[in-house]
Amino acid sequence: MSNTTAAPNVHHRALITWLAVYPMITLTLGVLSPYIGHYPLYVRTLLLTAVVVPVVSYLGIPALLRAHGALFNR
């Protein structure tokens, strides 16, 4: 018996990514907007992605993949 789990299909991966990215962008914009709202759009985007991408990549998506595995690979 193998201990490996199957990777989620492309539709589940897209949903997992969206579920990790959307709340993080919303939260980060809510927190940072008062401080960076006066900067040009490209600077705000740079700062936003500098926060969101690492958090989502290292925490959000792995946590959601574990939850997906627990639900779908029983």
Legacy VTK file of the C-alpha trace (Angstrom):
# vtk DataFile Version 3.0
C-alpha trace
ASCII
DATASET POLYDATA
POINTS 74 float
0.000 0.000 0.000
1.364 3.418 -0.985
1.392 6.401 1.339
1.317 8.947 -1.482
-1.782 10.900 -2.343
-2.926 11.863 -5.795
-2.487 15.475 -6.812
-5.730 17.415 -7.170
-7.026 17.835 -10.707
-6.636 21.151 -12.489
-10.069 22.402 -11.416
-9.412 21.669 -7.748
-5.963 23.312 -7.986
-7.529 26.429 -9.495
-10.128 26.564 -6.711
-7.488 25.960 -4.029
-5.331 28.742 -5.448
-8.278 31.142 -5.575
-9.322 30.221 -2.019
-5.809 31.060 -0.832
-5.268 34.207 -2.904
-8.590 36.069 -2.663
-8.842 36.337 1.143
-5.154 37.199 1.445
-5.399 39.990 -1.125
-8.547 41.330 0.553
-6.974 41.257 4.012
-3.689 42.771 2.834
-5.429 45.560 0.917
-7.572 46.342 3.943
-4.557 46.564 6.229
-2.135 48.331 3.877
-4.479 50.722 2.037
-4.307 53.486 4.639
-0.513 53.420 4.401
0.074 52.857 0.683
-3.095 54.316 -0.858
-1.302 57.462 -2.014
1.402 55.587 -3.957
1.067 54.979 -7.706
-0.726 51.791 -8.724
2.459 49.975 -9.777
4.034 50.604 -6.349
0.901 49.457 -4.499
0.815 46.331 -6.668
4.490 45.651 -5.987
4.000 45.984 -2.236
0.808 43.926 -2.288
2.408 41.069 -4.211
5.535 41.205 -2.028
3.312 40.327 0.932
0.692 38.083 -0.663
2.792 35.786 -2.864
5.104 34.413 -0.138
2.298 33.994 2.402
0.036 32.218 -0.074
2.874 30.107 -1.503
4.336 28.939 1.795
1.274 28.884 4.059
-2.057 29.209 2.255
-1.808 26.745 -0.605
-0.003 24.022 1.393
-2.639 24.228 4.134
-5.456 23.991 1.604
-3.750 21.084 -0.179
-3.529 19.223 3.144
-7.218 19.884 3.758
-8.040 18.739 0.224
-6.046 15.555 0.774
-7.817 14.864 4.048
-11.220 15.285 2.386
-10.705 13.591 -0.971
-8.063 10.907 -0.376
-9.698 8.878 2.370
LINES 1 75
74 0 1 2 3 4 5 6 7 8 9 10 11 12 13 14 15 16 17 18 19 20 21 22 23 24 25 26 27 28 29 30 31 32 33 34 35 36 37 38 39 40 41 42 43 44 45 46 47 48 49 50 51 52 53 54 55 56 57 58 59 60 61 62 63 64 65 66 67 68 69 70 71 72 73
